[in-house]
Amino acid sequence: MNPAKQIIKRFVEELWNARRLDVAHEILSEDCVTHQLRSGVLHEPAHRGPQEMKEHISGWLMSFPDLRFTIEQMIAEQDRVVSHLVMEGTHLGTWMGIQPTGKRLQIRMITIHRIASGKIAEDWVLIESLGLFQQLGALPDTADLVRNFAQRANSDSR
């Protein structure tokens, strides 16, 4: 397997799925930065070295203790690895102020990791946030969102 792909496989399988948080120091650069991709929001990269990643994972696991990722596709080109993943877990702890719902979630996501000197140096993450909040019950399904918006827009234009 391509060495860059192997690092990302360890990131998913060992660090996240096996909860071997010590692996963070082996596969993440101390000065790693992450880019959370969101439409309509100014992009600010954030430092997420090994210690920050361990804290990030621990926070997710407090909210979704059975959290698991499945790699559906992985493509490597030079120093970049693009992964299409499915994140699954049950919402059993408070997350972003949302009290536990007990709901089982399945969220799709795309990540791009840049590898430098055998470690993850940078990543870009795009999560299906709309689906995540809909599955938690924080937002109505897409058809209802569109219908409600259209009704408000039509009534405002009268």
N, CA, C and O of each residue as an XYZ file, in Angstrom:
632
protein
N       0.852     -1.190      0.000
C       0.000      0.000      0.000
C       0.890      1.242      0.000
O       1.951      1.265      0.623
N       0.441      2.255     -0.701
C       1.107      3.558     -0.737
C       1.376      4.022      0.703
O       0.477      3.943      1.540
N       2.607      4.510      1.016
C       2.923      4.931      2.393
C       2.002      6.027      2.932
O       1.649      6.011      4.111
N       1.609      6.980      2.079
C       0.701      8.042      2.534
C      -0.666      7.458      2.901
O      -1.263      7.849      3.903
N      -1.155      6.525      2.089
C      -2.431      5.866      2.390
C      -2.331      5.088      3.707
O      -3.277      5.060      4.495
N      -1.183      4.464      3.931
C      -0.991      3.684      5.160
C      -1.098      4.578      6.397
O      -1.659      4.170      7.414
N      -0.562      5.794      6.308
C      -0.656      6.735      7.435
C      -2.118      7.086      7.706
O      -2.541      7.124      8.862
N      -2.888      7.340      6.656
C      -4.298      7.697      6.836
C      -5.099      6.491      7.324
O      -6.024      6.642      8.121
N      -4.753      5.320      6.857
C      -5.414      4.105      7.363
C      -5.162      3.963      8.868
O      -6.075      3.606      9.612
N      -3.947      4.236      9.318
C      -3.644      4.203     10.760
C      -4.443      5.275     11.504
O      -4.954      5.040     12.598
N      -4.540      6.469     10.882
C      -5.297      7.566     11.480
C      -6.738      7.128     11.755
O      -7.279      7.382     12.831
N      -7.342      6.477     10.783
C      -8.738      6.052     10.919
C      -8.846      4.809     11.808
O      -9.573      4.817     12.801
N      -8.133      3.756     11.456
C      -8.302      2.459     12.127
C      -7.713      2.400     13.531
O      -8.350      1.884     14.449
N      -6.513      2.919     13.704
C      -5.866      2.825     15.016
C      -6.250      3.975     15.947
O      -6.653      3.756     17.089
N      -6.118      5.208     15.438
C      -6.367      6.373     16.294
C      -7.847      6.513     16.633
O      -8.208      6.574     17.808
N      -8.709      6.565     15.612
C     -10.143      6.753     15.861
C     -10.840      5.456     16.261
O     -11.434      5.388     17.337
N     -10.781      4.433     15.421
C     -11.596      3.234     15.662
C     -11.094      2.380     16.823
O     -11.901      1.855     17.591
N      -9.779      2.232     16.966
C      -9.239      1.413     18.061
C      -8.996      2.242     19.321
O      -8.655      1.701     20.373
N      -9.175      3.568     19.206
C      -9.012      4.480     20.349
C      -7.608      4.429     20.936
O      -7.431      4.606     22.141
N      -6.616      4.187     20.095
C      -5.213      4.181     20.517
C      -4.675      5.599     20.368
O      -3.982      5.913     19.400
N      -5.000      6.440     21.326
C      -4.676      7.858     21.233
C      -3.176      8.128     21.183
O      -2.753      9.167     20.676
N      -2.371      7.208     21.703
C      -0.916      7.360     21.655
C      -0.389      7.394     20.216
O       0.698      7.918     19.972
N      -1.138      6.847     19.274
C      -0.743      6.826     17.865
C      -0.663      8.248     17.304
O       0.042      8.483     16.323
N      -1.373      9.190     17.909
C      -1.377     10.577     17.419
C       0.040     11.120     17.298
O       0.357     11.805     16.326
N       0.890     10.825     18.265
C       2.267     11.334     18.242
C       3.098     10.683     17.136
O       4.091     11.257     16.690
N       2.706      9.511     16.698
C       3.437      8.817     15.641
C       3.052      9.292     14.248
O       3.876      9.249     13.334
N       1.819      9.742     14.070
C       1.340     10.022     12.708
C       0.964     11.479     12.447
O       0.691     11.840     11.303
N       0.942     12.324     13.479
C       0.600     13.737     13.300
C       1.797     14.622     13.601
O       2.487     14.436     14.602
N       2.033     15.585     12.723
C       3.076     16.571     12.934
C       2.695     17.458     14.116
O       1.513     17.717     14.344
N       3.678     17.918     14.857
C       3.413     18.814     15.987
C       2.750     20.106     15.530
O       1.977     20.705     16.277
N       3.044     20.537     14.314
C       2.478     21.791     13.822
C       1.372     21.562     12.787
O       1.138     22.412     11.927
N       0.700     20.421     12.872
C      -0.404     20.094     11.964
C      -1.526     21.130     12.090
O      -1.840     21.595     13.186
N      -2.117     21.477     10.957
C      -3.266     22.383     10.969
C      -4.440     21.729     10.257
O      -4.261     20.912      9.354
N      -5.635     22.098     10.676
C      -6.847     21.556     10.080
C      -7.698     22.698      9.530
O      -7.711     23.809     10.060
N      -8.395     22.388      8.464
C      -9.291     23.337      7.808
C     -10.681     22.698      7.800
O     -10.906     21.710      7.102
N     -11.604     23.255      8.566
C     -12.983     22.779      8.560
C     -13.708     23.534      7.459
O     -13.935     24.739      7.575
N     -14.068     22.840      6.404
C     -14.667     23.485      5.238
C     -16.160     23.709      5.464
O     -16.922     22.765      5.674
N     -16.556     24.976      5.415
C     -17.962     25.346      5.610
C     -18.314     26.413      4.584
O     -17.552     27.358      4.381
N     -19.440     26.268      3.950
C     -19.889     27.267      2.978
C     -20.332     28.529      3.693
O     -20.972     28.470      4.743
N     -19.985     29.673      3.113
C     -20.451     30.942      3.641
C     -19.776     31.399      4.916
O     -20.207     32.380      5.523
N     -18.714     30.703      5.341
C     -18.024     31.057      6.576
C     -16.562     31.317      6.230
O     -15.946     30.545      5.495
N     -16.010     32.405      6.761
C     -14.600     32.693      6.528
C     -13.750     31.535      7.025
O     -13.968     31.017      8.121
N     -12.807     31.146      6.234
C     -11.983     29.980      6.532
C     -10.795     30.371      7.410
O      -9.983     31.211      7.022
N     -10.696     29.769      8.576
C      -9.580     29.996      9.488
C      -8.977     28.651      9.864
O      -9.603     27.885     10.597
N      -7.764     28.343      9.376
C      -7.136     27.079      9.778
C      -6.826     27.090     11.277
O      -6.534     28.135     11.858
N      -6.895     25.914     11.882
C      -6.637     25.796     13.318
C      -5.515     24.794     13.563
O      -5.425     23.760     12.900
N      -4.675     25.118     14.517
C      -3.609     24.184     14.900
C      -4.241     22.945     15.524
O      -5.086     23.058     16.412
N      -3.834     21.760     15.063
C      -4.326     20.518     15.658
C      -3.212     19.481     15.597
O      -3.221     18.566     14.775
N      -2.261     19.659     16.492
C      -1.171     18.699     16.627
C      -1.641     17.453     17.364
O      -2.839     17.290     17.597
N      -0.722     16.579     17.733
C      -1.106     15.310     18.384
C      -1.938     15.493     19.654
O      -2.934     14.793     19.840
N      -1.549     16.419     20.525
C      -2.290     16.603     21.777
C      -3.696     17.133     21.515
O      -4.665     16.663     22.111
N      -3.802     18.109     20.624
C      -5.119     18.650     20.289
C      -5.998     17.588     19.633
O      -7.205     17.549     19.873
N      -5.405     16.729     18.812
C      -6.178     15.666     18.174
C      -6.683     14.673     19.216
O      -7.825     14.220     19.135
N      -5.863     14.341     20.168
C      -6.306     13.426     21.236
C      -7.486     14.028     21.996
O      -8.439     13.321     22.325
N      -7.426     15.329     22.275
C      -8.529     15.999     22.974
C      -9.775     16.058     22.090
O     -10.893     15.881     22.575
N      -9.580     16.307     20.792
C     -10.686     16.344     19.837
C     -11.400     14.988     19.788
O     -12.627     14.922     19.859
N     -10.631     13.928     19.668
C     -11.200     12.576     19.612
C     -11.914     12.244     20.921
O     -13.017     11.698     20.906
N     -11.295     12.569     22.040
C     -11.910     12.293     23.346
C     -13.255     12.996     23.481
O     -14.201     12.431     24.030
N     -13.344     14.233     22.979
C     -14.612     14.973     23.025
C     -15.695     14.289     22.215
O     -16.831     14.160     22.673
N     -15.347     13.846     21.003
C     -16.320     13.116     20.178
C     -16.750     11.826     20.866
O     -17.931     11.477     20.850
N     -15.798     11.115     21.470
C     -16.118      9.826     22.087
C     -16.982      9.974     23.342
O     -17.723      9.058     23.697
N     -16.888     11.123     24.012
C     -17.771     11.356     25.158
C     -19.214     11.494     24.685
O     -20.140     11.096     25.392
N     -19.409     12.053     23.503
C     -20.751     12.258     22.958
C     -21.259     11.061     22.168
O     -22.455     10.771     22.160
N     -20.326     10.359     21.495
C     -20.652      9.213     20.645
C     -19.692      8.063     20.995
O     -18.751      7.803     20.246
N     -19.920      7.375     22.121
C     -18.958      6.387     22.597
C     -18.709      5.213     21.648
O     -17.661      4.572     21.729
N     -19.645      4.924     20.759
C     -19.461      3.815     19.814
C     -19.057      4.322     18.426
O     -19.205      3.606     17.435
N     -18.553      5.544     18.355
C     -18.179      6.166     17.088
C     -17.213      5.277     16.305
O     -16.267      4.718     16.859
N     -17.476      5.164     15.013
C     -16.640      4.328     14.139
C     -16.643      4.913     12.742
O     -17.657      5.425     12.267
N     -15.490      4.831     12.089
C     -15.336      5.306     10.718
C     -15.066      4.134      9.793
O     -14.358      3.192     10.148
N     -15.638      4.207      8.609
C     -15.374      3.238      7.549
C     -14.852      4.013      6.351
O     -15.467      4.981      5.904
N     -13.711      3.573      5.839
C     -13.160      4.191      4.636
C     -13.840      3.540      3.443
O     -13.739      2.329      3.250
N     -14.533      4.342      2.643
C     -15.195      3.815      1.456
C     -14.317      3.935      0.215
O     -14.327      3.060     -0.652
N     -13.557      5.027      0.137
C     -12.644      5.235     -0.987
C     -11.430      5.998     -0.475
O     -11.528      6.792      0.461
N     -10.283      5.744     -1.104
C      -9.073      6.477     -0.757
C      -8.240      6.621     -2.023
O      -7.962      5.638     -2.711
N      -7.844      7.853     -2.323
C      -7.052      8.147     -3.509
C      -5.832      8.937     -3.059
O      -5.957      9.914     -2.320
N      -4.660      8.519     -3.501
C      -3.427      9.218     -3.141
C      -2.759      9.762     -4.398
O      -2.697      9.096     -5.432
N      -2.264     10.983     -4.281
C      -1.532     11.638     -5.370
C      -0.462     12.506     -4.725
O      -0.776     13.437     -3.984
N       0.796     12.206     -5.004
C       1.939     12.910     -4.430
C       1.828     12.935     -2.904
O       1.847     11.875     -2.277
N       1.715     14.113     -2.294
C       1.690     14.194     -0.832
C       0.279     14.305     -0.261
O       0.118     14.607      0.922
N      -0.759     14.062     -1.093
C      -2.161     14.204     -0.656
C      -2.883     12.865     -0.690
O      -2.649     12.030     -1.564
N      -3.771     12.687      0.290
C      -4.645     11.512      0.322
C      -6.073     12.025      0.514
O      -6.372     12.731      1.477
N      -6.935     11.659     -0.414
C      -8.351     12.024     -0.331
C      -9.111     10.781      0.111
O      -8.954      9.707     -0.469
N      -9.936     10.936      1.143
C     -10.712      9.808      1.662
C     -12.192     10.156      1.697
O     -12.585     11.262      2.069
N     -12.995      9.188      1.302
C     -14.454      9.272      1.422
C     -14.790      8.312      2.553
O     -14.531      7.113      2.453
N     -15.367      8.839      3.632
C     -15.615      8.049      4.833
C     -17.082      8.093      5.234
O     -17.835      8.983      4.838
N     -17.457      7.105      6.028
C     -18.756      7.113      6.691
C     -18.478      7.059      8.187
O     -17.754      6.188      8.669
N     -19.065      8.006      8.911
C     -18.947      8.066     10.361
C     -20.266      7.583     10.937
O     -21.328      8.069     10.550
N     -20.206      6.629     11.862
C     -21.412      6.109     12.501
C     -21.239      6.125     14.008
O     -20.145      5.879     14.516
N     -22.303      6.411     14.714
C     -22.258      6.392     16.163
C     -23.606      6.747     16.746
O     -24.499      7.233     16.052
N     -23.734      6.492     18.038
C     -24.973      6.761     18.759
C     -24.758      7.956     19.677
O     -23.790      7.988     20.438
N     -25.646      8.929     19.611
C     -25.528     10.167     20.384
C     -25.961      9.916     21.827
O     -27.146      9.982     22.153
N     -24.976      9.626     22.687
C     -25.266      9.275     24.080
C     -24.740     10.290     25.088
O     -24.939     10.128     26.292
N     -24.075     11.329     24.609
C     -23.562     12.382     25.492
C     -23.808     13.736     24.849
O     -24.010     13.826     23.638
N     -23.792     14.793     25.661
C     -24.024     16.138     25.145
C     -22.967     16.470     24.090
O     -21.774     16.254     24.301
N     -23.419     16.993     22.961
C     -22.519     17.374     21.872
C     -22.942     18.730     21.361
O     -24.088     18.917     20.955
N     -22.007     19.693     21.380
C     -22.275     21.064     20.923
C     -23.532     21.633     21.592
O     -24.308     22.346     20.956
N     -23.725     21.321     22.854
C     -24.873     21.819     23.602
C     -26.156     21.043     23.382
O     -27.175     21.347     24.003
N     -26.124     20.040     22.505
C     -27.316     19.228     22.230
C     -27.315     18.034     23.191
O     -26.395     17.216     23.189
N     -28.357     17.957     24.001
C     -28.470     16.865     24.957
C     -28.559     15.522     24.228
O     -29.023     15.472     23.089
N     -28.122     14.437     24.869
C     -28.155     13.120     24.216
C     -29.542     12.772     23.696
O     -30.545     12.936     24.391
N     -29.578     12.293     22.471
C     -30.855     11.920     21.851
C     -31.018     10.400     21.774
O     -32.127      9.900     21.582
N     -29.919      9.674     21.923
C     -29.962      8.223     21.761
C     -30.067      7.801     20.306
O     -30.200      6.614     20.009
N     -30.009      8.764     19.401
C     -30.166      8.452     17.970
C     -28.856      7.950     17.373
O     -27.767      8.419     17.705
N     -29.008      6.993     16.494
C     -27.868      6.441     15.752
C     -27.688      7.271     14.480
O     -28.634      7.466     13.716
N     -26.475      7.751     14.264
C     -26.172      8.607     13.125
C     -25.297      7.885     12.112
O     -24.508      7.007     12.459
N     -25.453      8.270     10.871
C     -24.569      7.811      9.800
C     -24.311      9.031      8.931
O     -25.214      9.525      8.255
N     -23.077      9.514      8.950
C     -22.713     10.762      8.285
C     -21.590     10.489      7.286
O     -20.638      9.771      7.592
N     -21.709     11.057      6.114
C     -20.659     10.952      5.093
C     -19.735     12.159      5.206
O     -20.147     13.256      5.582
N     -18.488     11.919      4.872
C     -17.509     12.997      4.913
C     -16.382     12.745      3.920
O     -16.127     11.614      3.506
N     -15.722     13.827      3.555
C     -14.566     13.778      2.672
C     -13.422     14.471      3.406
O     -13.611     15.543      3.980
N     -12.249     13.869      3.389
C     -11.075     14.501      3.973
C      -9.947     14.508      2.947
O      -9.844     13.622      2.098
N      -9.124     15.514      3.050
C      -7.882     15.569      2.284
C      -6.777     15.754      3.307
O      -6.809     16.702      4.092
N      -5.813     14.868      3.304
C      -4.665     14.979      4.207
C      -3.409     15.238      3.393
O      -3.197     14.629      2.344
N      -2.584     16.145      3.886
C      -1.262     16.370      3.291
C      -0.233     15.733      4.204
O      -0.212     15.978      5.410
N       0.620     14.912      3.611
C       1.648     14.190      4.353
C       2.988     14.864      4.105
O       3.333     15.171      2.964
N       3.736     15.093      5.164
C       5.094     15.639      5.059
C       5.976     14.929      6.076
O       5.607     14.805      7.244
N       7.117     14.472      5.644
C       8.063     13.764      6.526
C       7.407     12.595      7.240
O       7.694     12.336      8.408
N       6.528     11.890      6.541
C       5.911     10.685      7.092
C       4.822     10.927      8.113
O       4.416      9.997      8.810
N       4.332     12.170      8.220
C       3.278     12.481      9.189
C       2.227     13.379      8.541
O       2.487     14.030      7.529
N       1.040     13.403      9.139
C      -0.020     14.293      8.679
C       0.364     15.716      9.073
O       0.549     16.016     10.253
N       0.482     16.589      8.071
C       0.897     17.964      8.309
C      -0.278     18.944      8.203
O      -0.241     20.042      8.759
N      -1.319     18.523      7.479
C      -2.440     19.417      7.229
C      -3.623     18.583      6.763
O      -3.451     17.549      6.118
N      -4.835     19.046      7.099
C      -6.010     18.362      6.572
C      -7.126     19.342      6.285
O      -7.194     20.433      6.852
N      -7.996     18.920      5.389
C      -9.205     19.645      5.022
C     -10.353     18.664      5.220
O     -10.294     17.532      4.741
N     -11.393     19.092      5.919
C     -12.484     18.190      6.287
C     -13.818     18.794      5.857
O     -14.116     19.946      6.169
N     -14.612     18.009      5.142
C     -15.953     18.410      4.733
C     -16.915     17.345      5.247
O     -16.901     16.200      4.794
N     -17.756     17.749      6.208
C     -18.705     16.834      6.846
C     -20.117     17.188      6.376
O     -20.445     18.359      6.190
N     -20.929     16.181      6.191
C     -22.331     16.374      5.820
C     -23.090     16.912      7.043
O     -23.884     16.204      7.660
N     -22.826     18.170      7.370
C     -23.385     18.784      8.582
C     -24.905     18.846      8.584
O     -25.535     18.609      9.615
N     -25.496     19.163      7.439
C     -26.962     19.230      7.368
C     -27.557     17.887      7.786
O     -28.460     17.839      8.620
N     -27.055     16.803      7.210
C     -27.539     15.466      7.555
C     -27.312     15.123      9.016
O     -28.146     14.470      9.644
N     -26.188     15.561      9.556
C     -25.882     15.294     10.959
C     -26.933     15.944     11.860
O     -27.491     15.293     12.744
N     -27.197     17.233     11.628
C     -28.178     17.927     12.471
C     -29.599     17.432     12.226
O     -30.419     17.439     13.143
N     -29.900     17.004     11.006
C     -31.220     16.420     10.733
C     -31.377     15.095     11.464
O     -32.431     14.828     12.042
N     -30.346     14.269     11.446
C     -30.436     12.976     12.130
C     -30.540     13.142     13.645
O     -31.147     12.308     14.318
N     -29.954     14.208     14.185
C     -30.080     14.484     15.614
C     -31.461     15.034     15.963
O     -31.850     15.053     17.131
N     -32.207     15.486     14.937
C     -33.524     16.078     15.176
C     -33.455     17.573     15.433
O     -34.456     18.181     15.812
N     -32.279     18.180     15.231
C     -32.123     19.621     15.442
C     -32.684     20.427     14.278
O     -33.025     21.599     14.442
N     -32.781     19.805     13.099
C     -33.325     20.458     11.904
C     -34.307     19.518     11.219
O     -34.161     18.298     11.296
N     -35.318     20.091     10.541
C     -36.240     19.235      9.781
C     -35.535     18.632      8.563
O     -34.446     19.064      8.186
N     -36.172     17.630      7.955
C     -35.556     17.035      6.760
C     -35.521     18.077      5.645
O     -36.201     19.101      5.716
N     -34.727     17.805      4.622
C     -34.465     18.787      3.571
C     -35.739     19.242      2.860
O     -35.902     20.435      2.604
N     -36.636     18.326      2.539
C     -37.882     18.696      1.852
C     -38.689     19.692      2.691
O     -39.234     20.659      2.158
N     -38.763     19.450      4.006
C     -39.493     20.367      4.884
C     -38.784     21.714      4.996
O     -39.442     22.754      5.030
N     -37.454     21.710      5.052
C     -36.704     22.967      5.099
C     -37.000     23.821      3.871
O     -37.267     25.017      3.987
N     -36.950     23.206      2.706
C     -37.193     23.930      1.451
C     -38.629     24.430      1.392
O     -38.880     25.581      1.034
N     -39.567     23.563      1.744
C     -40.981     23.950      1.723
C     -41.233     25.124      2.679
O     -41.903     26.088      2.310
N     -40.697     25.046      3.908
C     -40.874     26.134      4.881
C     -40.250     27.432      4.391
O     -40.832     28.505      4.550
N     -39.078     27.336      3.801
C     -38.410     28.520      3.272
C     -39.233     29.138      2.143
O     -39.448     30.350      2.110
N     -39.690     28.294      1.221
C     -40.488     28.788      0.083
C     -41.766     29.458      0.571
O     -42.155     30.503      0.049
N     -42.423     28.866      1.569
C     -43.656     29.456      2.101
C     -43.377     30.816      2.730
O     -44.136     31.762      2.519
N     -42.290     30.925      3.505
C     -41.939     32.206      4.126
C     -41.579     33.233      3.053
O     -41.998     34.388      3.131
N     -40.808     32.816      2.060
C     -40.407     33.738      0.992
C     -41.628     34.243      0.227
O     -41.721     35.426     -0.100
N     -42.565     33.334     -0.054
C     -43.783     33.728     -0.783
C     -44.660     34.656      0.046
O     -45.230     35.608     -0.488
N     -44.776     34.392      1.344
C     -45.619     35.247      2.189
C     -44.956     36.602      2.422
O     -45.653     37.606      2.567
N     -43.629     36.650      2.460
C     -42.909     37.924      2.634
C     -42.996     38.805      1.399
O     -42.918     40.029      1.500
N     -43.158     38.187      0.229
C     -43.182     38.970     -1.019
C     -44.564     39.528     -1.318
O     -44.727     40.299     -2.264
N     -45.540     39.158     -0.542
C     -46.921     39.655     -0.783
C     -47.151     40.977     -0.146
O     -48.245     41.530     -0.250
